[in-house]
Amino acid sequence: MIEIHRSFVNTWECDENGHMNVRFYLRRFEEGAAVFVASHSDNGSAAILRHRHVRYHRELLEAESTLTLAAVPGDGPFKGYLVQVLKDISTGRICATSLDCFDGLQVAATASDFDTLEAASPADSHQVTPRQTMMLFLSRASRQAGPSRPIR
């Protein structure tokens, strides 16, 4: 995996319990993806993010230092996807992972280990492709929203 971003958890990024807010995890992944695409893609401006699957593994607390690593697997169900791992530098533990699907991303595969891919994978990913996972997510979201009703 390639190091793409270092940062720390600012006080203003935390909730009242001192945990980093979800939107700032996403911000770290946005920043990391932008750095990766700009530095490793043959056509960085043409890469368009289509979807991002994020898994949260442990909380990040105020003032903790973070490291974001990235890889593009060369084979398997996530071939061509950008896998990002957000770690706590002091412990080395994985705090969150992101599985990004880009349209138009042209980049050579980078090495990644099986455990990291497993951490970033949706549950039961060995049976379901990333596209099927996204379709399942979208169908669940539409069912939870309920039937559409006219606005009055």
DSSP file with accessible surface (Angstrom, degrees, kcal/mol):
  #  RESIDUE AA STRUCTURE BP1 BP2  ACC     N-H-->O    O-->H-N    N-H-->O    O-->H-N    TCO  KAPPA ALPHA  PHI   PSI    X-CA   Y-CA   Z-CA
    1    1 A M              0   0   66      0, 0.0     2,-0.4     0, 0.0    70,-0.2   0.000 360.0 360.0 360.0 153.3    0.0    0.0    0.0
    2    2 A I  E     -A   70   0A  51     68,-3.2    68,-2.3   109,-0.1     2,-0.4  -0.867 360.0-122.2-109.1 133.2    1.1    3.6   -0.7
    3    3 A E  E     +A   69   0A  93     -2,-0.4    66,-0.2    66,-0.2     3,-0.1  -0.591  39.8 161.9 -72.3 127.1    1.0    6.4    1.9
    4    4 A I  E     +     0   0A  15     64,-2.8     2,-0.3    -2,-0.4    65,-0.2   0.542  55.6  19.9-123.4 -13.0   -1.2    9.1    0.5
    5    5 A H  E     -A   68   0A  34     63,-1.4    63,-3.1    30,-0.0     2,-0.4  -0.967  47.9-171.4-161.8 140.0   -2.2   11.3    3.5
    6    6 A R  E     +A   67   0A 143     -2,-0.3     2,-0.3    61,-0.2    61,-0.2  -0.991  27.7 134.3-129.8 143.3   -1.2   12.2    7.0
    7    7 A S  E     -A   66   0A  34     59,-2.0    59,-3.1    -2,-0.4     2,-0.3  -0.875  38.2-122.5-161.5-170.1   -3.2   14.3    9.4
    8    8 A F  E     -A   65   0A 105     57,-0.3     2,-0.7    -2,-0.3    57,-0.2  -0.960  34.3 -95.4-146.0 162.6   -4.5   14.6   13.0
    9    9 A V        -     0   0    2     55,-2.4    54,-2.6    -2,-0.3     2,-0.2  -0.716  39.5-149.5 -85.7 114.6   -7.9   14.9   14.6
   10   10 A N    >   -     0   0   39     -2,-0.7     3,-1.4    52,-0.2     4,-0.2  -0.515  21.0-119.4 -79.0 152.8   -8.7   18.5   15.3
   11   11 A T  G >  S+     0   0   92      1,-0.3     3,-1.8     2,-0.2    -1,-0.1   0.901 114.1  56.4 -57.8 -41.7  -10.9   19.5   18.2
   12   12 A W  G 3  S+     0   0  159      1,-0.3    -1,-0.3     8,-0.0    -3,-0.0   0.613  98.9  62.0 -71.5  -8.4  -13.4   21.1   15.9
   13   13 A E  G <  S+     0   0    2     -3,-1.4     8,-3.1     2,-0.1    -1,-0.3   0.452  94.0  86.2 -90.8   1.0  -13.8   17.8   14.0
   14   14 A C  B <  S-E   20   0B  24     -3,-1.8     6,-0.2     6,-0.3    47,-0.1  -0.677  71.3-129.1-107.2 155.2  -15.1   16.0   17.1
   15   15 A D    >   -     0   0   53      4,-2.6     3,-2.0    -2,-0.3    -1,-0.1  -0.175  50.3 -79.8 -84.3-173.9  -18.5   15.5   18.7
   16   16 A E  T 3  S+     0   0  173      1,-0.3    -1,-0.1     2,-0.1    -2,-0.0   0.680 130.8  57.2 -66.8 -13.7  -19.2   16.2   22.3
   17   17 A N  T 3  S-     0   0  111      2,-0.2    -1,-0.3    44,-0.0     3,-0.1   0.386 118.7-107.8 -95.9   3.1  -17.7   12.8   23.3
   18   18 A G  S <  S+     0   0   17     -3,-2.0    44,-1.7     1,-0.3     2,-0.4   0.613  76.5 132.7  82.3  13.4  -14.3   13.7   21.7
   19   19 A H  B     -F   61   0C  51     42,-0.2    -4,-2.6     1,-0.1    -1,-0.3  -0.794  65.6-103.5 -97.9 142.2  -14.8   11.3   18.7
   20   20 A M  B     -E   14   0B   4     40,-2.9    -6,-0.3    -2,-0.4    40,-0.2  -0.381  42.2-113.6 -64.1 134.4  -14.1   12.4   15.2
   21   21 A N    >>  -     0   0   61     -8,-3.1     3,-1.5     1,-0.1     4,-1.0  -0.364  20.6-116.2 -70.5 147.7  -17.4   13.1   13.3
   22   22 A V  H >> S+     0   0   77      1,-0.3     4,-1.9     2,-0.2     3,-0.8   0.862 111.5  61.7 -53.4 -41.4  -18.3   10.8   10.4
   23   23 A R  H 3> S+     0   0  159      1,-0.3     4,-1.7     2,-0.2    -1,-0.3   0.819 101.1  53.9 -62.3 -25.0  -18.1   13.6    7.8
   24   24 A F  H <> S+     0   0   17     -3,-1.5     4,-2.0     2,-0.2    -1,-0.3   0.775 102.5  55.9 -83.2 -23.8  -14.4   14.1    8.6
   25   25 A Y  H <X S+     0   0    5     -4,-1.0     4,-1.9    -3,-0.8    -2,-0.2   0.938 110.3  47.0 -62.8 -46.4  -13.7   10.4    8.0
   26   26 A L  H  X S+     0   0   59     -4,-1.9     4,-2.5     1,-0.2    -2,-0.2   0.879 108.6  54.9 -62.7 -37.2  -15.2   11.0    4.5
   27   27 A R  H  X S+     0   0   95     -4,-1.7     4,-2.8     2,-0.2     5,-0.2   0.913 105.6  52.2 -62.5 -42.3  -13.1   14.2    4.1
   28   28 A R  H  X S+     0   0    1     -4,-2.0     4,-2.5     1,-0.2    -1,-0.2   0.916 111.5  47.1 -59.9 -40.6   -9.9   12.2    4.8
   29   29 A F  H  X S+     0   0    0     -4,-1.9     4,-2.6     2,-0.2    -2,-0.2   0.882 111.2  51.1 -70.9 -35.4  -10.9    9.7    2.1
   30   30 A E  H  X S+     0   0  120     -4,-2.5     4,-2.3     2,-0.2    -2,-0.2   0.940 113.1  45.3 -63.4 -46.8  -11.8   12.5   -0.3
   31   31 A E  H  X S+     0   0   57     -4,-2.8     4,-2.2     2,-0.2    -2,-0.2   0.918 114.0  49.3 -63.1 -43.9   -8.4   14.1    0.2
   32   32 A G  H  X S+     0   0    0     -4,-2.5     4,-2.7    -5,-0.2    -2,-0.2   0.920 111.1  48.9 -62.6 -43.5   -6.6   10.8    0.0
   33   33 A A  H  X S+     0   0    5     -4,-2.6     4,-3.0     1,-0.2     5,-0.3   0.909 110.0  52.1 -63.9 -41.0   -8.4    9.8   -3.3
   34   34 A A  H  X S+     0   0   62     -4,-2.3     4,-2.4    -5,-0.2    -1,-0.2   0.926 112.0  45.7 -62.3 -42.6   -7.6   13.2   -4.8
   35   35 A V  H  X S+     0   0   66     -4,-2.2     4,-2.2     2,-0.2     5,-0.2   0.935 114.7  48.1 -65.1 -44.9   -3.9   12.9   -3.9
   36   36 A F  H  X S+     0   0    0     -4,-2.7     4,-2.3     2,-0.2     5,-0.4   0.947 114.0  45.1 -62.7 -48.2   -3.8    9.3   -5.3
   37   37 A V  H  X S+     0   0   13     -4,-3.0     4,-1.7     1,-0.2     7,-0.2   0.926 114.3  49.4 -63.4 -42.8   -5.6   10.1   -8.5
   38   38 A A  H  < S+     0   0   84     -4,-2.4    -1,-0.2    -5,-0.3    -2,-0.2   0.876 120.6  35.0 -65.5 -34.5   -3.4   13.2   -9.1
   39   39 A S  H  < S+     0   0   74     -4,-2.2    -1,-0.2    -5,-0.2    -2,-0.2   0.682 129.4  28.1 -96.5 -17.9   -0.2   11.4   -8.5
   40   40 A H  H  < S+     0   0   68     -4,-2.3    68,-0.4    -5,-0.2     2,-0.3   0.509  95.2  93.4-121.8  -8.1   -0.8    7.9   -9.9
   41   41 A S    ><  -     0   0   18     -4,-1.7     3,-0.6    -5,-0.4    66,-0.2  -0.682  59.6-147.8 -93.6 144.2   -3.4    8.3  -12.7
   42   42 A D  T 3  S+     0   0  136     64,-2.5    -1,-0.1    -2,-0.3    65,-0.1   0.726 104.0  25.1 -74.3 -23.2   -2.6    8.7  -16.3
   43   43 A N  T >> S+     0   0   37     63,-0.4     3,-2.3    61,-0.1     4,-0.6  -0.386  73.3 166.3-138.7  57.0   -5.7   10.8  -16.8
   44   44 A G  G X4 S+     0   0   28     -3,-0.6     3,-0.8     1,-0.3    -6,-0.1   0.794  75.1  54.5 -48.6 -36.9   -6.4   12.3  -13.3
   45   45 A S  G 34 S+     0   0  128      1,-0.2    -1,-0.3    -4,-0.1    -7,-0.0   0.731 104.9  54.8 -73.8 -18.1   -8.9   14.9  -14.5
   46   46 A A  G <4 S+     0   0   48     -3,-2.3     2,-0.4    58,-0.2    -1,-0.2   0.569  81.6 104.0 -91.8  -9.3  -11.0   12.2  -16.3
   47   47 A A    <<  -     0   0   18     -3,-0.8     2,-0.5    -4,-0.6    57,-0.2  -0.615  51.4-170.6 -78.0 125.3  -11.5   10.0  -13.2
   48   48 A I  E     -B  103   0A  87     55,-2.7    55,-3.0    -2,-0.4     2,-0.4  -0.972  22.5-127.3-120.2 124.7  -15.0   10.4  -11.7
   49   49 A L  E     +B  102   0A  66     -2,-0.5    53,-0.3    53,-0.2     3,-0.1  -0.560  28.0 176.8 -70.7 122.7  -16.0    8.8   -8.4
   50   50 A R  E     -     0   0A 139     51,-3.1     2,-0.3    -2,-0.4    52,-0.2   0.819  62.9 -13.1 -96.4 -41.9  -19.1    6.7   -8.8
   51   51 A H  E     -B  101   0A  41     50,-1.3    50,-2.6     2,-0.0     2,-0.4  -0.985  52.2-153.3-159.0 158.3  -19.5    5.3   -5.4
   52   52 A R  E     -B  100   0A  50     -2,-0.3     2,-0.6    48,-0.2    48,-0.2  -0.997   4.8-160.2-135.6 127.3  -17.7    4.9   -2.1
   53   53 A H  E     -B   99   0A  57     46,-2.4    46,-2.4    -2,-0.4     2,-0.4  -0.945  16.4-168.6-109.0 118.3  -18.3    2.2    0.5
   54   54 A V  E     -B   98   0A  29     -2,-0.6     2,-0.4    44,-0.2    44,-0.2  -0.903   8.0-167.3-111.5 135.9  -16.9    3.1    3.9
   55   55 A R  E     -B   97   0A  86     42,-2.4    42,-2.4    -2,-0.4     2,-0.5  -0.975  12.1-146.5-118.8 135.6  -16.5    0.8    6.9
   56   56 A Y  E     +B   96   0A 104     -2,-0.4    40,-0.3    40,-0.2     3,-0.1  -0.898  21.8 170.0-102.9 127.4  -15.8    2.1   10.4
   57   57 A H        -     0   0   70     38,-3.0     2,-0.3    -2,-0.5    39,-0.2   0.746  64.3  -8.2-108.5 -34.0  -13.6   -0.1   12.5
   58   58 A R  S    S-     0   0   60     37,-1.8    -1,-0.4    35,-0.1     2,-0.1  -0.974  75.7 -92.5-161.6 155.8  -12.8    2.0   15.6
   59   59 A E        -     0   0   94     -2,-0.3     2,-0.4    -3,-0.1    37,-0.0  -0.406  27.4-141.6 -71.1 145.7  -13.2    5.6   16.8
   60   60 A L        -     0   0    0    -40,-0.2   -40,-2.9    -2,-0.1     2,-0.2  -0.915  22.8-149.3-102.4 136.1  -10.6    8.3   16.3
   61   61 A L  B >   -F   19   0C  68     -2,-0.4     3,-2.0   -42,-0.2   -52,-0.3  -0.655  30.8 -71.2-107.1 161.6  -10.2   10.6   19.2
   62   62 A E  T 3  S+     0   0   93    -44,-1.7   -52,-0.2     1,-0.3    -1,-0.1  -0.166 116.3  11.1 -50.0 134.3   -9.2   14.2   19.5
   63   63 A A  T 3  S+     0   0   73    -54,-2.6    -1,-0.3     1,-0.3     2,-0.2   0.417  89.3 138.7  75.5   3.2   -5.5   14.9   18.8
   64   64 A E    <   -     0   0   35     -3,-2.0   -55,-2.4   -54,-0.1     2,-0.3  -0.554  52.7-124.5 -76.7 143.8   -4.8   11.4   17.4
   65   65 A S  E     -A    8   0A  56    -57,-0.2    24,-2.3    -2,-0.2    25,-0.4  -0.666  27.1-155.2 -87.9 142.0   -2.5   11.3   14.3
   66   66 A T  E     -AC   7  88A   0    -59,-3.1   -59,-2.0    -2,-0.3     2,-0.4  -0.877  12.4-164.6-122.5 153.8   -3.8    9.6   11.2
   67   67 A L  E     -AC   6  87A  26     20,-2.1    20,-3.2    -2,-0.3     2,-0.5  -0.999   7.8-156.9-134.0 131.3   -2.3    7.9    8.2
   68   68 A T  E     -AC   5  86A   0    -63,-3.1   -64,-2.8    -2,-0.4   -63,-1.4  -0.962  11.5-173.9-113.4 128.2   -4.1    7.0    5.0
   69   69 A L  E     -AC   3  85A  27     16,-2.5    16,-2.6    -2,-0.5     2,-0.3  -0.842   4.0-165.6-114.4 155.1   -2.8    4.3    2.8
   70   70 A A  E     +AC   2  84A   0    -68,-2.3   -68,-3.2    -2,-0.3     2,-0.3  -0.981  11.7 170.4-143.6 153.8   -4.1    3.3   -0.7
   71   71 A A  E     - C   0  83A   0     12,-1.9    12,-3.1    -2,-0.3    41,-0.1  -0.977  24.8-142.8-154.4 156.3   -3.9    0.5   -3.2
   72   72 A V        -     0   0    3     -2,-0.3    38,-2.3    10,-0.2    10,-0.2  -0.961  30.6-133.5-121.4 107.2   -5.5   -0.6   -6.4
   73   73 A P        -     0   0    4      0, 0.0     7,-2.0     0, 0.0     8,-0.2  -0.324   5.6-151.2 -62.3 143.8   -5.8   -4.4   -6.5
   74   74 A G  S    S+     0   0   37     36,-0.2     2,-0.3     5,-0.2     5,-0.1   0.568  74.7  12.4 -91.9 -10.6   -4.7   -6.1   -9.7
   75   75 A D  S    S+     0   0  124      3,-0.0     3,-0.4     0, 0.0     5,-0.1  -0.930  89.8  55.8-153.7 176.0   -7.1   -9.1   -9.4
   76   76 A G  S >  S-     0   0   51     -2,-0.3     3,-1.6     1,-0.2     0, 0.0  -0.288 101.8 -43.4  88.0-174.1  -10.0  -10.4   -7.5
   77   77 A P  T 3  S+     0   0   78      0, 0.0    -1,-0.2     0, 0.0    49,-0.0   0.705 137.4  49.2 -67.5 -18.3  -13.5   -8.9   -7.0
   78   78 A F  T >  S+     0   0    8     -3,-0.4     3,-2.2    51,-0.1    -2,-0.1   0.100  75.1 149.7-109.4  24.1  -12.1   -5.4   -6.3
   79   79 A K  T <  S+     0   0  141     -3,-1.6    -5,-0.2     1,-0.3     3,-0.1  -0.340  74.2  12.4 -57.3 127.5   -9.8   -5.2   -9.3
   80   80 A G  T 3  S+     0   0   41     -7,-2.0    22,-0.3     1,-0.3    -1,-0.3   0.328  99.6 121.1  86.6  -9.7   -9.5   -1.6  -10.4
   81   81 A Y    <   -     0   0   33     -3,-2.2     2,-0.6    -8,-0.2    -1,-0.3  -0.570  66.2-121.0 -82.9 152.6  -11.1   -0.2   -7.2
   82   82 A L  E     - D   0 100A   0     18,-2.5    18,-3.2    -2,-0.2     2,-0.5  -0.860  26.6-162.1 -92.9 120.2   -9.2    2.2   -5.0
   83   83 A V  E     -CD  71  99A   0    -12,-3.1   -12,-1.9    -2,-0.6     2,-0.4  -0.917   8.0-172.1-104.5 124.1   -8.9    0.8   -1.5
   84   84 A Q  E     -CD  70  98A   0     14,-2.9    14,-2.6    -2,-0.5     2,-0.4  -0.938   7.5-163.3-117.6 142.9   -8.1    3.3    1.2
   85   85 A V  E     -CD  69  97A   0    -16,-2.6   -16,-2.5    -2,-0.4     2,-0.6  -0.992   5.0-157.5-127.5 123.2   -7.2    2.5    4.8
   86   86 A L  E     -CD  68  96A   0     10,-3.1     9,-3.1    -2,-0.4    10,-1.6  -0.909  22.3-177.2-101.1 119.9   -7.3    5.2    7.6
   87   87 A K  E     -CD  67  94A  58    -20,-3.2   -20,-2.1    -2,-0.6     2,-0.6  -0.855  33.8-118.4-119.4 154.6   -5.1    4.2   10.5
   88   88 A D  E  >  -C   66   0A   0      5,-2.2     4,-2.7    -2,-0.3     5,-0.3  -0.803  27.0-148.8 -83.7 120.5   -4.2    5.6   13.9
   89   89 A I  T  4 S+     0   0   66    -24,-2.3    -1,-0.2    -2,-0.6   -23,-0.1   0.905  90.6  54.3 -62.3 -41.4   -0.4    6.2   13.7
   90   90 A S  T  4 S+     0   0   98    -25,-0.4    -1,-0.2     1,-0.2   -24,-0.1   0.852 124.9  21.9 -66.6 -33.2    0.3    5.6   17.4
   91   91 A T  T  4 S-     0   0   71     -3,-0.2    -1,-0.2     2,-0.1    -2,-0.2   0.653  91.8-134.0-106.3 -21.0   -1.3    2.1   17.5
   92   92 A G     <  +     0   0   39     -4,-2.7     2,-0.2     1,-0.3    -3,-0.1   0.494  55.7 145.5  77.6   3.3   -1.3    1.1   13.8
   93   93 A R        -     0   0  132     -5,-0.3    -5,-2.2     1,-0.1     2,-0.4  -0.479  56.1-111.7 -78.1 145.8   -4.9    0.0   14.1
   94   94 A I  E     + D   0  87A  46     -7,-0.2    -7,-0.2    -2,-0.2     3,-0.1  -0.602  34.6 175.8 -74.0 127.7   -7.3    0.4   11.2
   95   95 A C  E     -     0   0A   0     -9,-3.1   -38,-3.0     1,-0.4   -37,-1.8   0.749  64.8  -7.6-102.1 -35.6  -10.0    3.0   12.1
   96   96 A A  E     -BD  56  86A   0    -10,-1.6   -10,-3.1   -40,-0.3    -1,-0.4  -0.982  57.7-154.0-158.4 155.8  -11.9    3.1    8.8
   97   97 A T  E     -BD  55  85A   0    -42,-2.4   -42,-2.4    -2,-0.3     2,-0.4  -0.957   5.4-157.3-133.7 153.4  -11.6    1.8    5.2
   98   98 A S  E     -BD  54  84A   0    -14,-2.6   -14,-2.9    -2,-0.3     2,-0.6  -0.998   6.0-162.8-134.0 135.6  -13.0    3.0    1.9
   99   99 A L  E     -BD  53  83A   5    -46,-2.4   -46,-2.4    -2,-0.4     2,-0.4  -0.966  21.2-168.3-117.5 109.1  -13.6    1.1   -1.3
  100  100 A D  E     -BD  52  82A   0    -18,-3.2   -18,-2.5    -2,-0.6     2,-0.6  -0.866  13.7-159.5-109.1 134.3  -13.9    3.6   -4.2
  101  101 A C  E     -B   51   0A  22    -50,-2.6   -51,-3.1    -2,-0.4   -50,-1.3  -0.950  16.2-173.1-111.2 119.3  -15.2    2.9   -7.7
  102  102 A F  E     -B   49   0A  31     -2,-0.6     2,-0.5   -22,-0.3     3,-0.4  -0.885  19.9-138.5-110.4 144.5  -14.1    5.4  -10.3
  103  103 A D  E    S+B   48   0A  74    -55,-3.0   -55,-2.7    -2,-0.4     3,-0.1  -0.869  92.1  12.4 -92.9 132.9  -15.1    5.7  -13.9
  104  104 A G  S    S+     0   0   42     -2,-0.5     2,-0.6     1,-0.3    -1,-0.2   0.571  83.0 149.2  81.8   9.5  -12.2    6.5  -16.2
  105  105 A L        -     0   0   30     -3,-0.4     2,-0.6   -57,-0.2    -1,-0.3  -0.682  22.9-174.4 -80.5 118.0   -9.5    5.8  -13.6
  106  106 A Q        +     0   0  108     -2,-0.6   -64,-2.5    -3,-0.1   -63,-0.4  -0.915  25.6 136.1-115.8 102.4   -6.4    4.5  -15.5
  107  107 A V        -     0   0   33     -2,-0.6   -66,-0.1   -66,-0.2     2,-0.1  -0.994  54.5-107.5-147.1 145.5   -3.8    3.4  -13.0
  108  108 A A        -     0   0   79    -68,-0.4   -36,-0.1    -2,-0.3   -34,-0.0  -0.455  48.7 -95.8 -70.5 147.7   -1.4    0.5  -12.7
  109  109 A A        -     0   0   60     -2,-0.1     2,-0.3   -35,-0.1    -1,-0.1  -0.338  39.3-153.9 -63.2 142.7   -2.3   -2.0  -10.0
  110  110 A T        -     0   0   27    -38,-2.3   -36,-0.2    -3,-0.1   -39,-0.1  -0.873  26.7 -93.1-116.3 155.5   -0.5   -1.5   -6.7
  111  111 A A        +     0   0   80     -2,-0.3     2,-0.3   -38,-0.1  -109,-0.1  -0.338  47.2 167.2 -69.4 143.4    0.3   -4.2   -4.1
  112  112 A S        -     0   0   36    -41,-0.1     2,-0.2  -111,-0.1   -38,-0.1  -0.981  30.3-117.8-150.5 154.0   -2.1   -4.8   -1.3
  113  113 A D     >  -     0   0   76     -2,-0.3     4,-1.9     1,-0.1     3,-0.3  -0.601  22.7-118.3 -96.3 158.0   -2.5   -7.5    1.3
  114  114 A F  H  > S+     0   0  144      1,-0.2     4,-2.6    -2,-0.2     5,-0.2   0.882 111.2  56.8 -60.8 -40.4   -5.5   -9.8    1.7
  115  115 A D  H  > S+     0   0  122      1,-0.2     4,-2.2     2,-0.2    -1,-0.2   0.887 107.1  49.2 -62.0 -38.5   -6.2   -8.7    5.3
  116  116 A T  H  > S+     0   0   11     -3,-0.3     4,-1.8     2,-0.2    -1,-0.2   0.929 111.6  48.0 -67.2 -43.6   -6.5   -5.1    4.1
  117  117 A L  H  X S+     0   0   30     -4,-1.9     4,-1.3     1,-0.2    -2,-0.2   0.907 111.1  51.7 -62.6 -39.6   -8.9   -6.0    1.3
  118  118 A E  H  < S+     0   0   88     -4,-2.6     3,-0.2     1,-0.2    -1,-0.2   0.909 108.1  51.9 -63.6 -40.0  -10.9   -8.1    3.7
  119  119 A A  H  < S+     0   0   18     -4,-2.2    -1,-0.2     1,-0.2    -2,-0.2   0.867 113.6  43.8 -64.9 -34.3  -11.2   -5.1    6.1
  120  120 A A  H  < S+     0   0    1     -4,-1.8    -1,-0.2    -5,-0.1    -2,-0.2   0.679  95.3 101.4 -83.9 -17.0  -12.4   -2.8    3.3
  121  121 A S  S  < S-     0   0    4     -4,-1.3     3,-0.1    -3,-0.2     5,-0.1  -0.371  78.0-112.3 -72.9 144.9  -14.9   -5.4    1.9
  122  122 A P    >   -     0   0   11      0, 0.0     3,-1.3     0, 0.0     6,-0.1  -0.313  56.1 -73.8 -63.5 158.3  -18.6   -5.2    2.5
  123  123 A A  T 3  S+     0   0   82      1,-0.3     5,-0.0     2,-0.1    -5,-0.0  -0.254 120.3   9.4 -55.3 140.3  -19.9   -8.1    4.6
  124  124 A D  T >> S+     0   0  102      1,-0.1     3,-1.7    -3,-0.1     4,-0.7   0.808  80.2 152.8  58.0  34.0  -20.0  -11.4    2.7
  125  125 A S  T <4  +     0   0    7     -3,-1.3     3,-0.2     1,-0.3    -2,-0.1   0.724  59.5  72.6 -68.4 -18.3  -18.1   -9.8   -0.2
  126  126 A H  T 34 S+     0   0  132      1,-0.2    -1,-0.3    -5,-0.1     3,-0.1   0.713 107.1  36.4 -69.4 -13.2  -16.7  -13.2   -1.2
  127  127 A Q  T <4 S+     0   0  139     -3,-1.7     2,-0.4     1,-0.1    -1,-0.2   0.557 117.1  54.4-109.4 -13.8  -20.2  -14.1   -2.5
  128  128 A V  S  < S-     0   0   43     -4,-0.7    -1,-0.1    -3,-0.2     0, 0.0  -0.976  75.8-130.0-129.2 135.6  -21.2  -10.7   -3.8
  129  129 A T     >  -     0   0   64     -2,-0.4     4,-2.4     1,-0.1     5,-0.2  -0.378  31.8-109.3 -75.9 159.5  -19.5   -8.4   -6.4
  130  130 A P  H  > S+     0   0   10      0, 0.0     4,-2.2     0, 0.0     5,-0.2   0.897 121.1  52.7 -56.6 -39.0  -19.0   -4.7   -5.5
  131  131 A R  H  > S+     0   0  174      1,-0.2     4,-2.4     2,-0.2     5,-0.2   0.928 109.1  48.7 -63.4 -42.2  -21.6   -3.8   -8.1
  132  132 A Q  H  > S+     0   0  106      1,-0.2     4,-2.5     2,-0.2    -1,-0.2   0.888 109.1  54.2 -64.3 -37.0  -24.1   -6.2   -6.5
  133  133 A T  H  X S+     0   0   24     -4,-2.4     4,-2.4     2,-0.2    -1,-0.2   0.930 109.8  46.4 -61.4 -44.8  -23.3   -4.7   -3.1
  134  134 A M  H  X S+     0   0   35     -4,-2.2     4,-2.7     2,-0.2    -2,-0.2   0.916 112.2  50.2 -66.1 -40.7  -24.1   -1.2   -4.4
  135  135 A M  H  X S+     0   0   96     -4,-2.4     4,-2.4     2,-0.2    -1,-0.2   0.911 110.8  49.9 -64.0 -40.0  -27.3   -2.3   -6.0
  136  136 A L  H  X S+     0   0   74     -4,-2.5     4,-2.4     2,-0.2    -2,-0.2   0.931 111.1  49.7 -62.7 -43.9  -28.4   -4.0   -2.8
  137  137 A F  H  X S+     0   0  126     -4,-2.4     4,-2.5     1,-0.2    -2,-0.2   0.938 111.6  48.0 -60.5 -46.9  -27.6   -0.8   -0.8
  138  138 A L  H  X S+     0   0   90     -4,-2.7     4,-2.2     1,-0.2    -1,-0.2   0.898 111.3  50.0 -64.2 -39.2  -29.6    1.3   -3.2
  139  139 A S  H  X S+     0   0   41     -4,-2.4     4,-1.8     2,-0.2    -1,-0.2   0.908 111.9  48.2 -68.1 -37.8  -32.6   -1.0   -3.1
  140  140 A R  H  X S+     0   0  128     -4,-2.4     4,-2.3     1,-0.2    -2,-0.2   0.915 110.7  51.8 -65.5 -41.8  -32.6   -1.1    0.7
  141  141 A A  H  X S+     0   0   41     -4,-2.5     4,-1.6     1,-0.2    -2,-0.2   0.904 109.5  49.1 -63.3 -39.5  -32.3    2.7    0.8
  142  142 A S  H  X S+     0   0   76     -4,-2.2     4,-0.7     1,-0.2    -1,-0.2   0.882 111.0  50.0 -70.3 -33.7  -35.3    3.1   -1.5
  143  143 A R  H >< S+     0   0  166     -4,-1.8     3,-0.7     1,-0.2    -2,-0.2   0.896 109.6  51.2 -68.6 -38.4  -37.4    0.7    0.6
  144  144 A Q  H 3< S+     0   0  168     -4,-2.3    -1,-0.2     1,-0.2    -2,-0.2   0.821 102.9  59.7 -68.4 -30.0  -36.5    2.5    3.8
  145  145 A A  H 3< S-     0   0   85     -4,-1.6    -1,-0.2    -5,-0.2    -2,-0.2   0.767 102.9-146.6 -69.2 -21.9  -37.6    5.8    2.2
  146  146 A G    <<  -     0   0   32     -4,-0.7    -1,-0.1    -3,-0.7    -2,-0.1  -0.136  39.4 -28.8  81.1 177.9  -41.0    4.4    1.7
  147  147 A P  S    S-     0   0  100      0, 0.0     2,-0.2     0, 0.0    -4,-0.0  -0.347  73.0-105.8 -67.0 148.0  -43.4    5.1   -1.1
  148  148 A S        -     0   0  122     -2,-0.0    -2,-0.0     1,-0.0    -3,-0.0  -0.499  38.4-167.0 -75.6 142.0  -43.1    8.4   -2.7
  149  149 A R        -     0   0  199     -2,-0.2     2,-0.0    -3,-0.1    -1,-0.0  -0.965  26.5-102.2-127.8 148.0  -45.9   10.9   -1.9
  150  150 A P        -     0   0  102      0, 0.0     2,-0.4     0, 0.0     0, 0.0  -0.379  37.9-116.0 -67.6 145.6  -46.8   14.2   -3.4
  151  151 A I              0   0  171     -2,-0.0     0, 0.0     1,-0.0     0, 0.0  -0.692 360.0 360.0 -82.6 132.2  -45.7   17.2   -1.5
  152  152 A R              0   0  268     -2,-0.4    -1,-0.0     0, 0.0     0, 0.0  -0.801 360.0 360.0-111.3 360.0  -48.6   19.3   -0.3
